[in-house]
């Protein structure tokens, strides 16, 4: 990761052109009845800070994002993530653009999980083109490799592609269709250990005036596994929340209203069903060999408003949320109610 950072800044120093830069930073306080979203999870508060930096030079945008936090009932810093990236615009015309990118990610964890940390590197490409003045097509492809500090059997090489089509209407309606395809090969299990991912998304968004909009999205993801990921014999949401571990069917609804003075208020509702197959359950001695299902639903209400007595660069928001997971294996069910306060500086 240090080598990637040094390389990015070295390349930037060689590029001609003017330099422009920007930043964002913030503090997030999340207090919850189940702060880790786990069965029989403890209540508590997660305090975290983040910062995003970006600068451009010679048609290339360089970025660095960092976040880290502490949790009640645990001593010291319990997680921190670092993301580095460089994106270059190969071609840009009125109705067509092509960007390529190089990125790296580093994650570290403390006592909060058995997962010690990981490193990941990836290359990507993004194409956007207007097929007609009201039809936008996007293709995004990415290939990368992740290495865990522990659990070599989870190390993987992965390739993904997204095909997205947006249709804009004069009535303020937007229709979106998206296809997700992915292939992951696990390095430490067997030569033929790979998982195929197939996904579809459909979204309808509607503007209801100058300040109000709503959208509804339905999605489905299916997997094709030809081997089991043995590390899952330990129960940890960090692994089980990996979308290459389950099939998913769900829907989300959101409504956002822009306030007259400043800020916004947003309501979001979601419901989904995750299905873990026998390739996952076979690694758990306490789970049925045929797998299990998790049905999840939740709701959140977010208010973002900058009050007059605050500095202009400070943008606070507060979110109330509830999330419930009902699993066919009772021991895996959980719920959480909480409040998140966020203070952005930019």
PyMOL commands that set and color helices and strands:
alter all, ss='L'
color gray80, all
select helices_A, chain A and resi 2-14+152-154+230-233+237-240+278-281+330-332
alter helices_A, ss='H'
color red, helices_A
select strands_A, chain A and resi 19-32+44-57+60-71+79-92+96-109+117-132+135-148+156-168+173-186+194-207+212-225+247-258+264-276+292-304+314-327+334-345
alter strands_A, ss='S'
color yellow, strands_A
deselect
rebuild
show_as cartoon
